[in-house]
Amino acid sequence: MRYLILSDMHANRHALDAVLADASGIGYDAVLVLGDLVGYGADPAAVVERTLELNPVAMIRGNHDKVAAGLEPASFFNDVARRAIEWTAEVLPPGLIQTLVDLPKGPLGVSPELEICHGAPFDEDYYVFDTDDARRAMDAAASPICLYGHTHLPALFAAAGKPFAPRTDLEVDEFQLPPDGRVLLNVGSVGQPRDGDPRAAYGVLDLDRRVIRLRRVPYDVAGAQAHIIAAGLPHALAARLERGQ
């Protein structure tokens, strides 16, 4: 089984379209979505609709999805994120708001070997940044392989060895997962990468071979920025896209 892994699209239609075009050339059997379809970007309806068209076999909510759906207040967001999510809640049609309301909370089991969460298995809003965070997450996971998002940073932690942050260049994008032991994997963000590389990030997991392909895809950053500015969203949200921050 080959899973297309999408996380943190954040209403960036330009990035999502580029990722799906790239992924179609690689091929996959099913789609997993790790949350935060909306927030920050200017095309929330298009991104939600395009994601639903993929018929994901598993899809969970992120913190921005929760707030846009009215399930939590925006009081914990910084001012820029709050303004963007309030605008999102205003422009999304009621049917798509209900889609966000109905998204399940992670962690969510996909198979006996695989589960997905947004932040961590023990807290959907927790940020996994370092080895201590990863150890807690792996201890809490119900499956040997756990996919997570939320940080917008590609990372791979393995309980049987030393954790490492994989390279994100297009020349070396395939990694063999350990044959046993627990694995915690983040493929990065489609819509707002934060590792200094502005290209959209996603992954394809071949579960039978235990191989993950981490892909980076150039997209129309200027187009996404223009939509953000035209929507009246904070200019900082447009500027950060070209820096990968």
C-alpha positions as CSV (number, residue, x, y, z in Angstrom):
1,M,0.0,0.0,0.0
2,R,1.3,3.4,-1.0
3,Y,-0.1,6.4,0.9
4,L,0.0,10.0,-0.2
5,I,0.6,12.0,2.9
6,L,-0.7,15.6,3.0
7,S,-0.4,17.9,6.0
8,D,-0.8,21.6,6.9
9,M,-2.2,22.7,3.5
10,H,-3.3,26.0,5.2
11,A,-5.6,27.2,2.4
12,N,-2.7,27.4,-0.1
13,R,-4.4,26.2,-3.3
14,H,-1.4,26.9,-5.5
15,A,0.8,24.6,-3.4
16,L,-1.7,21.9,-3.1
17,D,-2.3,21.8,-6.9
18,A,1.5,21.5,-7.5
19,V,1.8,18.7,-5.0
20,L,-1.0,16.7,-6.5
21,A,0.4,17.1,-10.0
22,D,3.8,15.9,-8.7
23,A,2.3,13.0,-6.8
24,S,0.3,11.8,-9.8
25,G,3.6,11.1,-11.6
26,I,4.8,9.0,-8.6
27,G,1.6,7.1,-8.0
28,Y,-0.2,6.2,-4.8
29,D,-3.1,4.0,-3.7
30,A,-4.7,6.1,-0.9
31,V,-4.6,9.5,0.7
32,L,-4.0,10.5,4.3
33,V,-4.6,14.0,5.5
34,L,-3.1,15.1,8.8
35,G,-5.0,18.3,9.4
36,D,-4.9,22.1,9.1
37,L,-6.6,22.4,5.7
38,V,-7.4,26.0,6.5
39,G,-5.8,29.1,8.1
40,Y,-3.2,31.6,6.9
41,G,-3.9,31.2,3.2
42,A,-6.6,32.8,1.0
43,D,-8.2,29.8,-0.7
44,P,-9.8,27.8,2.1
45,A,-12.9,26.6,0.2
46,A,-10.8,25.5,-2.8
47,V,-8.4,23.5,-0.6
48,V,-11.2,21.8,1.4
49,E,-13.1,20.9,-1.7
50,R,-10.0,19.7,-3.6
51,T,-9.0,17.6,-0.5
52,L,-12.5,16.0,-0.3
53,E,-12.3,15.1,-4.0
54,L,-9.3,12.9,-3.2
55,N,-11.5,10.7,-1.0
56,P,-8.9,10.3,1.8
57,V,-9.1,7.0,3.7
58,A,-8.2,8.9,6.8
59,M,-8.4,12.6,7.6
60,I,-8.2,14.4,10.9
61,R,-8.5,18.0,12.1
62,G,-5.8,20.5,13.0
63,N,-5.9,23.4,15.4
64,H,-6.8,25.9,12.7
65,D,-9.6,23.6,11.5
66,K,-11.0,23.5,15.0
67,V,-11.0,27.3,15.4
68,A,-12.4,28.0,12.0
69,A,-15.2,25.5,12.8
70,G,-16.0,27.4,16.0
71,L,-15.0,24.4,18.2
72,E,-12.4,26.4,20.0
73,P,-11.7,30.2,20.4
74,A,-8.8,31.9,18.6
75,S,-7.5,33.3,21.9
76,F,-4.3,31.2,21.8
77,F,-3.4,32.3,18.3
78,N,-1.1,35.2,17.6
79,D,-2.7,38.3,16.0
80,V,-1.8,37.4,12.4
81,A,-3.1,33.8,12.8
82,R,-6.2,35.1,14.6
83,R,-7.1,37.6,11.8
84,A,-6.6,34.9,9.2
85,I,-8.8,32.3,10.9
86,E,-11.6,34.8,11.6
87,W,-11.6,35.8,7.9
88,T,-11.6,32.1,7.0
89,A,-14.7,31.4,9.2
90,E,-16.5,34.3,7.5
91,V,-15.8,33.3,3.9
92,L,-16.3,29.5,4.1
93,P,-19.7,28.3,3.1
94,P,-21.8,26.7,5.8
95,G,-21.4,23.2,4.3
96,L,-17.6,23.4,4.4
97,I,-17.7,24.7,7.9
98,Q,-19.7,21.6,8.8
99,T,-17.0,19.5,7.0
100,L,-14.4,21.0,9.5
101,V,-16.8,20.4,12.4
102,D,-17.1,16.8,11.4
103,L,-13.3,16.1,11.1
104,P,-12.3,13.6,13.7
105,K,-9.7,14.2,16.4
106,G,-6.4,12.4,16.2
107,P,-4.8,10.0,16.8
108,L,-6.6,7.9,14.2
109,G,-5.6,4.3,13.3
110,V,-5.2,3.6,9.6
111,S,-4.0,0.0,9.9
112,P,-2.4,-2.2,12.6
113,E,1.0,-0.7,11.6
114,L,0.0,2.9,11.0
115,E,-1.7,5.8,12.7
116,I,-2.0,9.5,12.1
117,C,-2.2,12.5,14.4
118,H,-1.8,16.3,14.0
119,G,0.4,17.2,16.9
120,A,1.2,14.1,19.0
121,P,-0.7,11.0,20.0
122,F,-1.2,12.3,23.5
123,D,-2.3,15.8,22.6
124,E,-3.4,16.8,19.1
125,D,-2.1,20.4,19.6
126,Y,1.3,19.5,21.0
127,Y,4.4,20.4,19.0
128,V,7.0,17.7,18.5
129,F,10.3,19.4,18.0
130,D,13.1,17.4,19.7
131,T,14.1,14.0,20.9
132,D,12.3,14.3,24.3
133,D,9.1,15.3,22.5
134,A,9.5,12.4,20.0
135,R,10.1,9.9,22.8
136,R,6.9,10.9,24.6
137,A,5.0,10.7,21.3
138,M,6.4,7.2,20.4
139,D,5.6,5.9,23.8
140,A,2.0,7.1,23.5
141,A,1.5,5.8,19.9
142,A,-0.7,2.7,19.5
143,S,1.0,1.7,16.2
144,P,4.6,1.1,15.1
145,I,4.5,4.0,12.6
146,C,3.0,7.3,13.6
147,L,2.6,10.2,11.1
148,Y,2.3,13.7,12.5
149,G,2.2,17.3,11.3
150,H,1.7,20.7,13.1
151,T,5.4,21.8,13.1
152,H,5.7,22.3,9.3
153,L,9.1,20.7,9.6
154,P,10.1,17.4,7.9
155,A,11.5,15.0,10.5
156,L,12.0,11.3,11.2
157,F,12.6,9.8,14.6
158,A,13.3,6.1,15.1
159,A,13.2,4.5,18.6
160,A,15.9,2.0,17.5
161,G,18.5,4.6,16.5
162,K,19.4,8.2,16.5
163,P,16.8,10.7,15.3
164,F,17.6,12.8,12.3
165,A,16.1,15.5,10.1
166,P,16.1,14.2,6.6
167,R,17.3,16.2,3.6
168,T,14.7,17.9,1.6
169,D,16.4,18.3,-1.8
170,L,15.0,16.6,-4.8
171,E,18.1,14.5,-5.5
172,V,17.8,12.4,-2.2
173,D,14.2,12.0,-1.2
174,E,13.8,8.3,-0.4
175,F,14.5,6.8,3.1
176,Q,14.3,3.3,4.3
177,L,12.5,3.0,7.6
178,P,14.0,0.7,10.3
179,P,12.8,-2.9,10.0
180,D,11.4,-2.8,13.5
181,G,10.9,-0.4,16.4
182,R,8.7,2.6,16.5
183,V,8.9,5.4,13.9
184,L,7.6,9.0,14.2
185,L,7.4,10.8,10.8
186,N,6.6,14.3,9.7
187,V,6.6,15.0,5.9
188,G,6.4,18.7,6.3
189,S,3.8,21.3,5.2
190,V,2.1,21.6,1.8
191,G,1.0,25.1,2.3
192,Q,3.5,26.9,4.6
193,P,6.9,25.2,5.0
194,R,9.0,26.5,7.9
195,D,12.4,25.0,7.3
196,G,13.8,27.7,5.1
197,D,12.8,25.9,1.8
198,P,9.7,27.6,0.2
199,R,8.8,24.6,-1.9
200,A,5.7,22.6,-0.9
201,A,6.4,19.4,1.1
202,Y,4.6,16.1,1.1
203,G,5.4,12.4,1.3
204,V,4.5,9.0,-0.2
205,L,4.8,6.1,2.2
206,D,5.2,2.6,0.8
207,L,4.1,0.6,3.8
208,D,5.0,-2.8,2.3
209,R,8.6,-1.7,1.6
210,R,8.8,0.6,4.6
211,V,10.1,3.4,2.4
212,I,9.2,7.0,2.7
213,R,9.6,9.5,-0.2
214,L,9.9,13.1,1.0
215,R,9.2,15.4,-1.9
216,R,9.7,19.2,-2.4
217,V,7.8,20.8,-5.2
218,P,8.1,24.4,-6.6
219,Y,4.8,26.2,-6.9
220,D,3.4,29.6,-7.9
221,V,4.4,31.4,-4.7
222,A,3.7,34.8,-6.3
223,G,0.2,33.6,-7.1
224,A,-0.5,32.5,-3.6
225,Q,0.9,35.8,-2.3
226,A,-1.3,37.8,-4.6
227,H,-4.4,35.9,-3.3
228,I,-3.5,36.7,0.3
229,I,-3.0,40.4,-0.4
230,A,-6.2,40.6,-2.5
231,A,-8.2,39.0,0.4
232,G,-7.0,41.7,2.8
233,L,-5.1,39.3,4.9
234,P,-1.9,40.4,6.7
235,H,1.0,41.0,4.3
236,A,3.3,39.0,6.6
237,L,1.5,35.8,5.6
238,A,2.4,36.5,2.0
239,A,6.0,37.4,2.7
240,R,6.8,34.3,4.7
241,L,5.9,32.0,1.8
242,E,8.9,33.1,-0.3
243,R,11.2,32.5,2.7
244,G,9.9,29.2,3.8
245,Q,9.1,30.4,7.3
